[in-house]
């Protein structure tokens, strides 16, 4: 029959080919890198023991051979399943440079893929992660923060941690391009007004121990916070506010009698005014200390020079 002959001829005509090898790949010194590779060869599939996978720097310089023990390098998959991907641990500058793959098929032939060369670029420091979070935070309103990092070692991906007090983080790990992988960690923030000005930090630890981090300063507004009230010590020309915040955050603000406040209402004598502040950003005020300016209007031995008021309802 002619059909077996055609089938045998088509098998023999299958090409020597490698796929998925990128033109270049970044590798972090002291960490690890995986160079993706898929190989095909003429003839029927062979068992793993009949195949030898080799990675070389040049036709003369061999860096990896499946028949030779290697503490730092190994194939990620099974060459018997056409997977020739190479993992390099504890990457060193000497690992850089152009690499190509060679396969030996016992009982058939061998082939070096000199037309598919990957350039390994060893870098001493990793890139800082990208921290993505809205700059317009409202107290009490949930928002998602993302920490994104790219790497080239999917067998030992980096670990991402947050300074924000939460145990609920979602991690997504996806292949990107040029042997890179994209690792994303997301958390849900419910910011409080007292967190205005605090830092949010995501930290990345790579396999091998190297660490980097990125921080942003939280800008929290309090549009719908509870109205704060205080009876102000009043003088015809000037008075002072002292806002005492949690964690000893101190804001000193001087005003004049011409300052425009919302909903200003006079109560009682002319030297006392009750006001409502609707736009105070740092709204977690535990106590207002209301003081007359010491250097201008405070009288000697005055017993009524300061008043303490708790947060109004």
C-alpha positions, 0 to 999 in steps of 0.5 A: 500500500502507498499510504504507509510509505507516505506516512513514513516519508512525512515523519522523516520530513518533520523539521528540527525546530525550537519555539518559545525561546525569546530573543532576550530575557532579564535575570536578577543576580542571586535569584533565578530565571527560566528560559522557555523552550519547546523542541521538535525533531524528525521521526516518532517521539522518543523516550526521555532516556533516548534524548540529551538536552544541552544548553551552550554559550558557543559551539565550544562552551557547554553550560548544561547537559542532562547527562551531567549533574548540575547544582544550579541548572536543570530542565523545568519540564521533561525533554521527552515531552518536548520541553527544553525550558532551562532554570538557572538558580543563583544567577551570576554575571557569568551566566549572561550572554547569548545561549542556544539549545542543542538536542541529541536524539539517539538512533537519529541525529543531533541538532544545534539551534544556532538560529535561535539565540537568547541573550541573558541580561543579568541585572544587579538590582530589581525594578521597584514594584508599581503601586496603584491606588486612587489619589482621591480617597474618601474616609469610609469608602472602600478602594482597591490597591494594586502592587504589580511586579514583573519577574522571570522566574515562575518556578520561584515567584517573588512574595508581596507583603503590605504594611496595611493591616489586612490578611485578605490579599488576592494574588494573580500570576500571569505570563507576559512576554519575553519570558516575563511574568506579571505578579499582582497583589491586590487589597481592599482599603477602607481608609479612615480620616486619621490615616491621612498622611500615612504611608501605604507600602508594598514590599517585594522579596525575590527568591534569593533574598533581595527586597524592594518596596514602593510607598505612597502617601494616603490623601484621605478626605472626609466629606461625610464625617461627623460635624465637629463643634467647639466653643471658641475663645473669642477676641475682637481681632484674633483667636487661635485653634489648637487641634489635638489629634490621635497619635500626637498629630498637632495642627496649629492654625491662627485666624482673624475675626474676618475669617469666613466660617460656615454656619457661624452662630453667636451664642451668649456674650460677644466674646464666645462663638460656636461654629461647625466645621464641615470641611476638616480633613483630619476629622478624628479629633478627640479633643479641642483645646481652645486657647486665647493668644498668650502673647497678645490678649491673655491677662495675668492670673486669668483663670478663664484663658483656656477651655477643653471641649470633647468632640461634638455629636 
